Amino acid sequence: FVLNATNSGIPSLLANGPLLQKIYIPSFVPCVASIVAIGVQSLIELGIVAVILIAIGNVGWTWLVVPVWLALLFTFVASTTYALSVLNVFFRDVSQLVAVGLQLIFFLTPIIYPLTLIPAEWHGLPLRGLLELSPYTQFVEFGRALLYELRMPGLGPLALTLGWTLAALAMARFVAVRRGQDVSEFI
C-alpha cells in the first residue's frame, strides 16, 4: 500500500495541473484521491488475507483495533505523499528519487522477515535499534501484532505510531500553508 500509494500520489498534482489551473480545487484533493483509489484496492487485498486467516482459525479480539491501525497508516501515507507531491511540483525529480528510496526502505523494513531475525548489534552498530526508528517498521510491527500474532502491542508502539502520524500530518499542514495554496501557478 505504502509503495503504490506514494508512487501514484506524488505525480498527481502535475498530472492534474490543467484542472487545477482552470477551477479551484484544494491542492491535496488529487493526491488524496489517488491514495484512496490505491487504498480501496489494498482493502480488497486485506479482505482476502482476512478470509485466509479466518479459514485457518487465526482470529482474535485484536482485529477490532485493525481499523484504527489502518486509519493511522492512511493518514501517515497521505500526509507524507502530499508533502512530497507539492515538492515534486518545484523539483520535478522528486518522484523518481522517492521511488528508488522506497525500494530501499522496503527491504530495510521487516515486511517479508520478522524484526527478530535482525541481530541486535552488528560490528558495534545497534542494527535492530536503527531499523526500529523507521516509521514503516513501527506500522508493520503494529499490524503484524494485531493480525498475525493476535496480541495488542504495548503503549510504546502505539505512541510511536501515533507520533509518526501526527508528525506527518503537521508536516503536510505546514507544506499546505507554505506552498500548497499557489501550487497551480508553478505547474
Secondary structure, DSSP 8 states (H G I E B T S, - for coil): -HHHHHHHHTTHHHHTHHHHHHS---THHHHHHHHHHHHHHHHHHHHHHHHHHHHTT---GGGGGHHHHHHHHHHHHHHHHHHHHHHHHHSTTHHHHHHHHHHHHHHHSTTSS-GGGS-S-BTTB-HHHHHHTSHHHHHHHHHHHHHTS-----HHHHHHHHHHHHHHHHHHHHHIIIIITTGGGG-
